[in-house]
Amino acid sequence: MPRSHAYSDDDWKNIKPHIPPIYNEKAYNLIYDHHSHTYFSDGVLTIKQNVEWHIAMGFNALTITDHNNMRHLEEINKVKEEYLEKGILITSGIEWTTTRIHLNFLGVSKWDIRVPYKPKDEKIINAINKVHDQGGIVVCNHIPWSVNEAKYKNHPTRETLLEWGIDYIEIVNDDCQPENVFDQESYDFSMEHKGEIGMLTGTDMHKPDGLVSGGVHGWTFLNIKEFTEEALLEELRKKKTTIVYFEKPYLNPGIHKKIKINKLN
């Protein structure tokens, strides 16, 4: 009988929160992850467990972006105020997942439009515009993973993404193979188009002890006037984030119980 992990809300309670490299609390008050998953899609953690993991990894703000659904909204609302009192900001989004491109939509309150399996350009542009109509932010996720690991054909170029009005490119993704974690080409492109397109880091956490890259390599720093989702979105619209990439991964997955799973023939 194989063994698997059972997770609980207390798995990270004795872990001292990580302090990201070069973090300056006088310059920034937000350490942000725009990209993670729960059991409402293909993750393994509850909302609360996801938040506790993020706190241990050094974050005090996160957006939960389950694939192609926002069924997590009710559960987020149940714990949002509790964590806000502790200085932790939780927001909701969606990862618009297709076999051509993955986009994170931040700051949307609902998404009831069918997500196409293999969208044509017009469908992608329409989705981007609908997010912007809601005042949201659009991020292109993990281009190296999409191109090199998932082998997506006809992935839009960075120039095309800029033309379509994408707000950010994910520069660091922790659920990629090590060689694809840091997207140097997108970093260079974003630096070349500073002010037009921004940079974010994402854990893309599905399983706290199963990040493909071996751990967390990146954190995004911001400074917001108020500790609210509106203030976070307002700052993100400026496209002036500070990101840090650390080649050596950090990971403290917590202490989980092992359970036996009966293998069925």
Steps between C-alpha positions, in 0.01 A plus 500: 500500500654836397516791743385854440482820702201634689519873558362702789472868596770453766771355274689834486416649842848441645687630196650847529398698189779522246652840429562530124846607383560879491155576639488853642194551720553876496467510122229235456207376706373227269665171401275359232426176315250539217477130410402193703240222508273316743282191496243703309707411192808276489664604828493296821455766769197677641489880484620530860784250449607684187517825697695341787754363251542844347561658840772244570658570160527872579191644329243732656281535192374248245248448225349155467464415132334164453475371145195615303274547801436729796324252729747597772335841551271396786782331693731800452232731637468281811864553602586833336427725800666262744828519309471869427511559875831308497639716218440248221317608184312229307345570161336290232573452133488234233755327280352502150645168389508388138727286284645812344562742786444535876390842625435613856210739545540701822229718648203337328194426714354229276570311180203323347624493140599162359876461466591371150726197473712641216413867461559705189648848533157662514394292802816591691462869417133493606590339833770760566257781422232354730748493788597860437131595484473368858804702606713187523862413418613246239820299545657260251623202698814285463589544133803261524278228650232550236748487213767257625310264730135506393611541135217738420492587134432854382557661839474878449831685484591757764458772238149373429415489870608860536289597199198322654534699821638239740595675826766262633719206412585243766880507518545232768289184526583248771308204357721471190807292436803681649623621162163668434444671838653835405382640167801705388349585162184642659706686757702667223183574305332657804805713572499616137130591530505639851177674587312312228519150644586397856668206674366260762620185672270204562532187711235316294466280806279195459661285769712651781757220495489446126625814325675372188782755533582389854363803683424871487745713301314828461308766690328817379525816712252789498411793720129572536329786680226285654492128564214431259444323169411833339831652610688193375334524158565873487870441561514214249358726231814712529712203384785597734541183703834393644580133460776292650627170363719280715670209326497279810141396577341537840248241615364395836203282410382464861423190699233278349348172608555202277197293412475165330311474175367163392600422145211364298562242232 
